Amino acid sequence: MTDKPYPTDLTDQQWELIRPLLERSHGRRGQRHYSLRRIVDGCFYVLRGGIPWRMMPHDLPPWEDVYYHLRTWRRKGAIAEFG
């Protein structure tokens, strides 16, 4: 990662632990515009920082994309509810 990380960003070791739980092995409907790791970093930025989704920094993926993934992972049971 070349950007200066946020305190809530995953380390390489943390990412390697959760990556298999979130990545699809088949059935892709299209190319992603943003890496899953950055999507997860965006989730942690909002959830740990307690900020509104629409106030995400511009160097993270758009809040709509991050929120969509979080909602999908929750619905599928890939992650637990926060809060």
A tleap script that builds the chain and sets N, CA, C and O, in Angstrom:
source leaprc.protein.ff14SB
mol = sequence {
  NMET THR ASP LYS PRO TYR PRO THR ASP LEU
  THR ASP GLN GLN TRP GLU LEU ILE ARG PRO
  LEU LEU GLU ARG SER HIE GLY ARG ARG GLY
  GLN ARG HIE TYR SER LEU ARG ARG ILE VAL
  ASP GLY CYS PHE TYR VAL LEU ARG GLY GLY
  ILE PRO TRP ARG MET MET PRO HIE ASP LEU
  PRO PRO TRP GLU ASP VAL TYR TYR HIE LEU
  ARG THR TRP ARG ARG LYS GLY ALA ILE ALA
  GLU PHE CGLY
}
set mol.1.N position { 0.844 -1.163 0.000 }
set mol.1.CA position { 0.000 0.000 0.000 }
set mol.1.C position { 0.895 1.234 0.000 }
set mol.1.O position { 1.770 1.357 0.857 }
set mol.2.N position { 0.696 2.131 -0.929 }
set mol.2.CA position { 1.571 3.286 -1.049 }
set mol.2.C position { 1.027 4.513 -0.334 }
set mol.2.O position { 1.796 5.411 0.008 }
set mol.3.N position { -0.283 4.573 -0.101 }
set mol.3.CA position { -0.872 5.716 0.586 }
set mol.3.C position { -0.548 5.645 2.075 }
set mol.3.O position { -0.303 4.574 2.628 }
set mol.4.N position { -0.556 6.822 2.708 }
set mol.4.CA position { -0.377 6.852 4.153 }
set mol.4.C position { -1.606 6.219 4.788 }
set mol.4.O position { -2.724 6.674 4.551 }
set mol.5.N position { -1.419 5.181 5.587 }
set mol.5.CA position { -2.576 4.470 6.140 }
set mol.5.C position { -3.269 5.257 7.247 }
set mol.5.O position { -2.656 6.075 7.933 }
set mol.6.N position { -4.562 4.987 7.399 }
set mol.6.CA position { -5.326 5.507 8.531 }
set mol.6.C position { -5.106 4.552 9.708 }
set mol.6.O position { -4.761 3.390 9.490 }
set mol.7.N position { -5.295 5.008 10.939 }
set mol.7.CA position { -5.134 4.105 12.083 }
set mol.7.C position { -6.080 2.901 12.023 }
set mol.7.O position { -5.797 1.863 12.623 }
set mol.8.N position { -7.191 3.031 11.312 }
set mol.8.CA position { -8.168 1.945 11.222 }
set mol.8.C position { -7.895 0.980 10.075 }
set mol.8.O position { -8.593 -0.026 9.950 }
set mol.9.N position { -6.890 1.259 9.227 }
set mol.9.CA position { -6.580 0.368 8.100 }
set mol.9.C position { -6.045 -0.969 8.599 }
set mol.9.O position { -5.371 -1.054 9.625 }
set mol.10.N position { -6.366 -2.000 7.842 }
set mol.10.CA position { -5.879 -3.335 8.166 }
set mol.10.C position { -4.383 -3.446 7.898 }
set mol.10.O position { -3.860 -2.822 6.976 }
set mol.11.N position { -3.706 -4.243 8.709 }
set mol.11.CA position { -2.318 -4.586 8.411 }
set mol.11.C position { -2.329 -5.702 7.365 }
set mol.11.O position { -3.372 -6.303 7.107 }
set mol.12.N position { -1.192 -5.971 6.777 }
set mol.12.CA position { -1.111 -7.065 5.801 }
set mol.12.C position { -1.501 -8.397 6.435 }
set mol.12.O position { -2.183 -9.206 5.805 }
set mol.13.N position { -1.079 -8.628 7.663 }
set mol.13.CA position { -1.392 -9.881 8.350 }
set mol.13.C position { -2.895 -9.999 8.630 }
set mol.13.O position { -3.476 -11.070 8.456 }
set mol.14.N position { -3.513 -8.920 9.054 }
set mol.14.CA position { -4.959 -8.942 9.300 }
set mol.14.C position { -5.731 -9.208 8.007 }
set mol.14.O position { -6.684 -9.987 7.991 }
set mol.15.N position { -5.305 -8.547 6.918 }
set mol.15.CA position { -5.980 -8.737 5.639 }
set mol.15.C position { -5.887 -10.184 5.177 }
set mol.15.O position { -6.869 -10.733 4.679 }
set mol.16.N position { -4.735 -10.806 5.332 }
set mol.16.CA position { -4.578 -12.200 4.918 }
set mol.16.C position { -5.493 -13.141 5.697 }
set mol.16.O position { -5.894 -14.184 5.182 }
set mol.17.N position { -5.822 -12.778 6.930 }
set mol.17.CA position { -6.718 -13.611 7.726 }
set mol.17.C position { -8.174 -13.515 7.267 }
set mol.17.O position { -8.882 -14.522 7.247 }
set mol.18.N position { -8.622 -12.323 6.902 }
set mol.18.CA position { -10.039 -12.174 6.553 }
set mol.18.C position { -10.333 -12.240 5.065 }
set mol.18.O position { -11.483 -12.433 4.671 }
set mol.19.N position { -9.318 -12.086 4.240 }
set mol.19.CA position { -9.532 -12.088 2.783 }
set mol.19.C position { -10.294 -13.313 2.296 }
set mol.19.O position { -11.225 -13.151 1.506 }
set mol.20.N position { -9.955 -14.533 2.719 }
set mol.20.CA position { -10.683 -15.701 2.216 }
set mol.20.C position { -12.177 -15.695 2.581 }
set mol.20.O position { -12.983 -16.320 1.891 }
set mol.21.N position { -12.537 -15.006 3.638 }
set mol.21.CA position { -13.940 -14.953 4.041 }
set mol.21.C position { -14.776 -14.034 3.154 }
set mol.21.O position { -15.994 -14.194 3.064 }
set mol.22.N position { -14.132 -13.085 2.507 }
set mol.22.CA position { -14.859 -12.066 1.763 }
set mol.22.C position { -14.760 -12.189 0.250 }
set mol.22.O position { -15.660 -11.752 -0.468 }
set mol.23.N position { -13.675 -12.780 -0.241 }
set mol.23.CA position { -13.505 -12.877 -1.687 }
set mol.23.C position { -14.316 -14.019 -2.265 }
set mol.23.O position { -14.442 -15.084 -1.661 }
set mol.24.N position { -14.861 -13.780 -3.440 }
set mol.24.CA position { -15.591 -14.823 -4.160 }
set mol.24.C position { -14.599 -15.621 -4.983 }
set mol.24.O position { -13.690 -15.063 -5.599 }
set mol.25.N position { -14.782 -16.917 -4.988 }
set mol.25.CA position { -13.881 -17.751 -5.771 }
set mol.25.C position { -14.397 -17.957 -7.194 }
set mol.25.O position { -13.623 -18.311 -8.083 }
set mol.26.N position { -15.676 -17.744 -7.420 }
set mol.26.CA position { -16.242 -17.908 -8.763 }
set mol.26.C position { -17.522 -17.082 -8.889 }
set mol.26.O position { -18.005 -16.520 -7.906 }
set mol.27.N position { -18.054 -17.014 -10.082 }
set mol.27.CA position { -19.320 -16.351 -10.311 }
set mol.27.C position { -19.276 -14.837 -10.293 }
set mol.27.O position { -20.276 -14.197 -9.968 }
set mol.28.N position { -18.161 -14.262 -10.628 }
set mol.28.CA position { -18.070 -12.801 -10.663 }
set mol.28.C position { -18.982 -12.227 -11.719 }
set mol.28.O position { -19.072 -12.744 -12.833 }
set mol.29.N position { -19.660 -11.152 -11.360 }
set mol.29.CA position { -20.546 -10.488 -12.311 }
set mol.29.C position { -19.849 -9.355 -13.030 }
set mol.29.O position { -20.425 -8.782 -13.955 }
set mol.30.N position { -18.667 -9.018 -12.655 }
set mol.30.CA position { -17.939 -7.933 -13.302 }
set mol.30.C position { -16.696 -7.577 -12.517 }
set mol.30.O position { -16.471 -8.079 -11.415 }
set mol.31.N position { -15.896 -6.709 -13.095 }
set mol.31.CA position { -14.677 -6.271 -12.436 }
set mol.31.C position { -15.018 -5.277 -11.338 }
set mol.31.O position { -15.920 -4.454 -11.494 }
set mol.32.N position { -14.310 -5.354 -10.252 }
set mol.32.CA position { -14.462 -4.374 -9.182 }
set mol.32.C position { -13.709 -3.105 -9.552 }
set mol.32.O position { -12.653 -3.148 -10.184 }
set mol.33.N position { -14.272 -1.988 -9.147 }
set mol.33.CA position { -13.585 -0.717 -9.362 }
set mol.33.C position { -12.602 -0.426 -8.235 }
set mol.33.O position { -11.648 0.331 -8.416 }
set mol.34.N position { -12.839 -1.034 -7.062 }
set mol.34.CA position { -12.008 -0.792 -5.892 }
set mol.34.C position { -11.628 -2.128 -5.281 }
set mol.34.O position { -12.383 -3.096 -5.375 }
set mol.35.N position { -10.463 -2.184 -4.655 }
set mol.35.CA position { -10.043 -3.438 -4.037 }
set mol.35.C position { -10.885 -3.713 -2.794 }
set mol.35.O position { -11.332 -2.791 -2.112 }
set mol.36.N position { -11.091 -4.986 -2.518 }
set mol.36.CA position { -11.843 -5.365 -1.327 }
set mol.36.C position { -11.162 -4.860 -0.061 }
set mol.36.O position { -11.821 -4.490 0.910 }
set mol.37.N position { -9.864 -4.851 -0.089 }
set mol.37.CA position { -9.143 -4.378 1.090 }
set mol.37.C position { -9.473 -2.917 1.382 }
set mol.37.O position { -9.672 -2.552 2.540 }
set mol.38.N position { -9.535 -2.084 0.359 }
set mol.38.CA position { -9.877 -0.677 0.560 }
set mol.38.C position { -11.332 -0.527 0.987 }
set mol.38.O position { -11.669 0.376 1.753 }
set mol.39.N position { -12.202 -1.420 0.486 }
set mol.39.CA position { -13.602 -1.408 0.909 }
set mol.39.C position { -13.675 -1.698 2.416 }
set mol.39.O position { -14.381 -1.008 3.151 }
set mol.40.N position { -12.943 -2.719 2.867 }
set mol.40.CA position { -12.924 -3.068 4.293 }
set mol.40.C position { -12.317 -1.933 5.111 }
set mol.40.O position { -12.816 -1.608 6.188 }
set mol.41.N position { -11.248 -1.330 4.607 }
set mol.41.CA position { -10.662 -0.182 5.301 }
set mol.41.C position { -11.689 0.942 5.448 }
set mol.41.O position { -11.748 1.597 6.488 }
set mol.42.N position { -12.492 1.163 4.416 }
set mol.42.CA position { -13.543 2.175 4.488 }
set mol.42.C position { -14.588 1.838 5.538 }
set mol.42.O position { -15.049 2.717 6.266 }
set mol.43.N position { -14.962 0.563 5.617 }
set mol.43.CA position { -15.922 0.125 6.642 }
set mol.43.C position { -15.374 0.425 8.028 }
set mol.43.O position { -16.073 1.000 8.862 }
set mol.44.N position { -14.131 0.038 8.279 }
set mol.44.CA position { -13.540 0.270 9.592 }
set mol.44.C position { -13.396 1.762 9.894 }
set mol.44.O position { -13.576 2.180 11.037 }
set mol.45.N position { -13.076 2.561 8.884 }
set mol.45.CA position { -12.932 3.994 9.091 }
set mol.45.C position { -14.234 4.591 9.625 }
set mol.45.O position { -14.229 5.370 10.579 }
set mol.46.N position { -15.341 4.215 8.999 }
set mol.46.CA position { -16.638 4.749 9.412 }
set mol.46.C position { -17.086 4.155 10.747 }
set mol.46.O position { -17.504 4.883 11.647 }
set mol.47.N position { -16.996 2.841 10.869 }
set mol.47.CA position { -17.520 2.178 12.058 }
set mol.47.C position { -16.698 2.469 13.306 }
set mol.47.O position { -17.256 2.683 14.381 }
set mol.48.N position { -15.389 2.476 13.171 }
set mol.48.CA position { -14.537 2.756 14.339 }
set mol.48.C position { -14.483 4.239 14.647 }
set mol.48.O position { -14.369 4.634 15.808 }
set mol.49.N position { -14.565 5.071 13.603 }
set mol.49.CA position { -14.486 6.512 13.812 }
set mol.49.C position { -15.804 7.155 14.195 }
set mol.49.O position { -15.828 8.285 14.683 }
set mol.50.N position { -16.906 6.440 13.978 }
set mol.50.CA position { -18.215 6.976 14.326 }
set mol.50.C position { -18.651 8.151 13.474 }
set mol.50.O position { -19.387 9.018 13.944 }
set mol.51.N position { -18.210 8.192 12.235 }
set mol.51.CA position { -18.582 9.301 11.357 }
set mol.51.C position { -19.744 8.890 10.449 }
set mol.51.O position { -19.972 7.698 10.244 }
set mol.52.N position { -20.469 9.850 9.910 }
set mol.52.CA position { -21.503 9.522 8.918 }
set mol.52.C position { -20.862 8.983 7.642 }
set mol.52.O position { -19.756 9.381 7.276 }
set mol.53.N position { -21.565 8.076 6.972 }
set mol.53.CA position { -21.054 7.485 5.735 }
set mol.53.C position { -20.647 8.546 4.724 }
set mol.53.O position { -19.613 8.422 4.068 }
set mol.54.N position { -21.445 9.571 4.601 }
set mol.54.CA position { -21.198 10.594 3.575 }
set mol.54.C position { -19.982 11.464 3.869 }
set mol.54.O position { -19.598 12.288 3.039 }
set mol.55.N position { -19.375 11.291 5.032 }
set mol.55.CA position { -18.193 12.073 5.378 }
set mol.55.C position { -16.902 11.280 5.219 }
set mol.55.O position { -15.858 11.675 5.739 }
set mol.56.N position { -16.971 10.162 4.501 }
set mol.56.CA position { -15.749 9.383 4.265 }
set mol.56.C position { -14.748 10.211 3.462 }
set mol.56.O position { -15.147 10.975 2.583 }
set mol.57.N position { -13.457 10.070 3.751 }
set mol.57.CA position { -12.443 10.795 2.980 }
set mol.57.C position { -12.463 10.375 1.508 }
set mol.57.O position { -12.865 9.262 1.169 }
set mol.58.N position { -12.030 11.272 0.661 }
set mol.58.CA position { -12.072 11.018 -0.781 }
set mol.58.C position { -11.024 10.035 -1.266 }
set mol.58.O position { -11.110 9.569 -2.402 }
set mol.59.N position { -10.036 9.705 -0.444 }
set mol.59.CA position { -9.034 8.732 -0.885 }
set mol.59.C position { -9.464 7.291 -0.609 }
set mol.59.O position { -8.759 6.351 -0.974 }
set mol.60.N position { -10.617 7.118 0.035 }
set mol.60.CA position { -11.216 5.791 0.190 }
set mol.60.C position { -12.277 5.630 -0.903 }
set mol.60.O position { -12.680 6.618 -1.517 }
set mol.61.N position { -12.729 4.407 -1.152 }
set mol.61.CA position { -13.790 4.238 -2.152 }
set mol.61.C position { -15.031 5.048 -1.761 }
set mol.61.O position { -15.199 5.394 -0.592 }
set mol.62.N position { -15.894 5.351 -2.726 }
set mol.62.CA position { -17.111 6.113 -2.410 }
set mol.62.C position { -17.944 5.415 -1.348 }
set mol.62.O position { -18.025 4.187 -1.308 }
set mol.63.N position { -18.557 6.212 -0.492 }
set mol.63.CA position { -19.314 5.660 0.639 }
set mol.63.C position { -20.400 4.703 0.176 }
set mol.63.O position { -20.678 3.719 0.860 }
set mol.64.N position { -21.022 4.967 -0.971 }
set mol.64.CA position { -22.086 4.093 -1.455 }
set mol.64.C position { -21.572 2.681 -1.718 }
set mol.64.O position { -22.256 1.704 -1.409 }
set mol.65.N position { -20.371 2.567 -2.287 }
set mol.65.CA position { -19.782 1.254 -2.564 }
set mol.65.C position { -19.403 0.535 -1.274 }
set mol.65.O position { -19.636 -0.666 -1.134 }
set mol.66.N position { -18.824 1.267 -0.342 }
set mol.66.CA position { -18.422 0.672 0.930 }
set mol.66.C position { -19.662 0.193 1.691 }
set mol.66.O position { -19.680 -0.921 2.214 }
set mol.67.N position { -20.685 1.025 1.748 }
set mol.67.CA position { -21.906 0.666 2.455 }
set mol.67.C position { -22.598 -0.528 1.809 }
set mol.67.O position { -23.112 -1.404 2.505 }
set mol.68.N position { -22.612 -0.564 0.480 }
set mol.68.CA position { -23.221 -1.690 -0.243 }
set mol.68.C position { -22.550 -3.006 0.163 }
set mol.68.O position { -23.236 -3.984 0.462 }
set mol.69.N position { -21.219 -3.034 0.174 }
set mol.69.CA position { -20.501 -4.261 0.536 }
set mol.69.C position { -20.765 -4.653 1.986 }
set mol.69.O position { -20.999 -5.826 2.277 }
set mol.70.N position { -20.731 -3.691 2.890 }
set mol.70.CA position { -20.982 -4.002 4.297 }
set mol.70.C position { -22.381 -4.586 4.474 }
set mol.70.O position { -22.557 -5.579 5.180 }
set mol.71.N position { -23.368 -3.976 3.840 }
set mol.71.CA position { -24.743 -4.466 3.937 }
set mol.71.C position { -24.867 -5.873 3.366 }
set mol.71.O position { -25.556 -6.714 3.942 }
set mol.72.N position { -24.206 -6.137 2.241 }
set mol.72.CA position { -24.238 -7.464 1.618 }
set mol.72.C position { -23.576 -8.501 2.512 }
set mol.72.O position { -24.117 -9.592 2.693 }
set mol.73.N position { -22.410 -8.180 3.076 }
set mol.73.CA position { -21.710 -9.118 3.958 }
set mol.73.C position { -22.530 -9.409 5.200 }
set mol.73.O position { -22.558 -10.550 5.663 }
set mol.74.N position { -23.193 -8.416 5.747 }
set mol.74.CA position { -24.048 -8.641 6.916 }
set mol.74.C position { -25.203 -9.565 6.572 }
set mol.74.O position { -25.503 -10.498 7.318 }
set mol.75.N position { -25.848 -9.307 5.447 }
set mol.75.CA position { -27.005 -10.103 5.027 }
set mol.75.C position { -26.610 -11.561 4.790 }
set mol.75.O position { -27.373 -12.471 5.117 }
set mol.76.N position { -25.432 -11.786 4.227 }
set mol.76.CA position { -24.972 -13.147 3.948 }
set mol.76.C position { -24.335 -13.827 5.155 }
set mol.76.O position { -24.000 -15.010 5.100 }
set mol.77.N position { -24.167 -13.083 6.239 }
set mol.77.CA position { -23.584 -13.661 7.446 }
set mol.77.C position { -22.071 -13.752 7.429 }
set mol.77.O position { -21.487 -14.448 8.259 }
set mol.78.N position { -21.420 -13.058 6.492 }
set mol.78.CA position { -19.961 -13.103 6.426 }
set mol.78.C position { -19.331 -12.347 7.585 }
set mol.78.O position { -18.212 -12.651 7.998 }
set mol.79.N position { -20.059 -11.350 8.114 }
set mol.79.CA position { -19.573 -10.600 9.274 }
set mol.79.C position { -20.727 -10.412 10.239 }
set mol.79.O position { -21.893 -10.487 9.853 }
set mol.80.N position { -20.398 -10.169 11.480 }
set mol.80.CA position { -21.420 -9.965 12.522 }
set mol.80.C position { -21.864 -8.503 12.524 }
set mol.80.O position { -21.184 -7.627 11.991 }
set mol.81.N position { -23.003 -8.271 13.127 }
set mol.81.CA position { -23.488 -6.896 13.296 }
set mol.81.C position { -22.556 -6.136 14.230 }
set mol.81.O position { -21.988 -6.704 15.162 }
set mol.82.N position { -22.412 -4.859 13.968 }
set mol.82.CA position { -21.607 -3.992 14.841 }
set mol.82.C position { -22.552 -3.237 15.757 }
set mol.82.O position { -23.715 -3.010 15.424 }
set mol.83.N position { -22.040 -2.854 16.907 }
set mol.83.CA position { -22.800 -1.965 17.779 }
set mol.83.C position { -23.462 -2.615 18.899 }
set mol.83.O position { -24.128 -1.951 19.692 }
savepdb mol mol.pdb
quit
